[in-house]
Amino acid sequence: MIRQEDVYKIGRLGKPHGVKGEISFQFTDDVFDRVDADYLIIEVDGILVPFFIEEYRFRSDETALLKLEDIDTQEAARELTNSDVYFERRLSDDAGEPSMAAIIGYRLVNDADGQEIGTITGIDDSTANILFEVLKSGTDDDSPILIPAAEEFITGIDNDKREISVALPEGLLDLQ
């Protein structure tokens, strides 16, 4: 059985394309292309299910048309519409530095005191300065705080522990 902690979200399936089972795929991480993946994991009714890739072709930098094995009709493809697509962490090509999509769920740890700041719940890349969206540890507040994801602040990434160590400027966490 595939566990949620063993995968990370890379996109979402859109509408069927044509009548042969092709479906549009809006992706945030093209890892499936970089590592020449045999399959993708799709969430179907709350269960993570592997689907083997027959072929795909890019329509843009964020969209591909995807043909999956045993999905041969428009109706079968329609059943997968709006399903989230995941990729297995162990198959990722990012051995040293995980992709931005892969670090969602990692813990952020402050080098200054060794304390956990919180868990990365998202990435805000809408501006030139990329930010980690972090659910702060030890609080009941469920609104994320924003921490700069600048290279000069990141001191280490431990993929086994799923944690990122940061050396933040003094007082930055007090602003939150």
N, C-alpha and C positions, 0 to 999 in steps of 0.2 A: 504494500500500500504506500502511496506517495504521501508524504507529510508536508504540511504547509511550510514548515521551517526549512525544508530541503529545496524549496523552489522560490523564485521571485518573479513578480509580474513584469511582463515585457510588452503587453498590449491588450487589445480587445478586438474581437471579430465584429465585422460590420455585416452588411447585406450580402446576399448571394449575388454572384456575377455570372450571368448566363444560365444555361440549363444543365450543365454537366457537373455541377457540384462545386464550382469555384466559389470562393468567398473572399470578401475584402478583409484585410488585416491591417489595423492601425497599430503601429508598434512604436515604442519609446526606446527600445534597445534592439539593434540589429545583430545581436549575438548569434542568433540562429543561422545567419549568413556567414559570419566570421568563422564559426567553428564547423560549418557544413553539417548541421544537426540532422539526424535521421527522423526525429520526432519533436513535437511540441506537446505541452501539457495544457489541457483545456479544462476549465471548471464546468462540469455538467451536473446540475442539480446538487451543488455543494460538494461534489466528489471530484478529485483531481484525476483526470483520465488522459493517458498518453495517446496521441494520434500521430501516425506515421505520415510524413510529408511525401507526396508524390512529386510535386513540383511547385515552384512559386516564381513570380516575376514581379519586379518592382514597378510601381506606378509613380512613386515620388520618394522623397527622402524619409517619409513617415508612413507610407502605405504600400502594401504588396497585395497581389492576388494570389491566393493560396489554394492549392488542390490537395486534399487529404485523402489517404487510402480509405476505401469503402464509403466515401461520401460522394456519390455519383449522380445525385439529382439535386435540383434546385430546392426541393422540399427538405431533403436531408441537410443541406447547407443552411436553410432557413432556421432549422431547429438549433443551430449553434450561434445564431445572430445574437450579439450583445454578450457573448461569453468572454470571460477574462482568459488570457493566454499567459502561461508561465513557462519558465525555463529552469532546468535543474542546475543548482549552484555547482555541483561537482563537475559538470560538463563545460562550465564557463571557461573561456580562454583567459580570463583575468586572474591568473595565479597570483601575481603580485599586487595589482591594484584592481579591485572590483569596479565594475561600471556603476554609474550613479543609481541605476535601477536596482542593482544587486545589493546595495548597502541599506536599503530600507529594511528596518528591523534590527540593524546593528545598534549596539549601545555606544554612547558618546561618553568618554571618560576624560576628566580634567587632570592634566599632568601635575598641576600645582599642588593638589591635595590627594590625588588618586581616587577621588569620589566620582561616582557615576552622575553625569549631568542628566541623562535621560536616554530615551530610545528614539532613533530617527524614524519618523513616520512619513516623511516625504522630502522632496527636493524642490526648491523654488528657483527655477532658472529663467524666470520671466525678465530679469534684468542682467546687466553685465556681471554683477556680483552674485554668484550662486550661493544660496543659503540652505542649510539643513533645517528642516522643520522637525523640532524635537519635542516629544511629550516628556515634560520634566518629571524626574523621579521624586517620590516622596511628597507629592502634592495631590490634592483632589481636583485641581484645575485640569480640565481636559483640552484646553486650547494650547496649541503648540507655541513654543518660543522659537525665535529665529537665530541661528548661529552661523556666522560666515564659514563657508566651506573652502576658504582660501588655503592654497597649498602651504603657505608659510605658517599656518596654524596647526596643520596636521603633522603630528610627530611619529605616528605609527598606525598600522592597520594590521589587526590580527584576525585573519579569516576564520581560523579554527574557533576562536572565542566569539567571533562576530562582534568585534569592538574596534572603535577608532579612538586613538588617544590624541588629544588636542592641547596645545599650549595657547590659551586665550589671553588677550591683553587684560591686565588687571582692571577689575571693575566692570567688565563687559557683562557678566552674568547678573550683576546688581541692577543693570538697566532694564532687565526683563520684568 
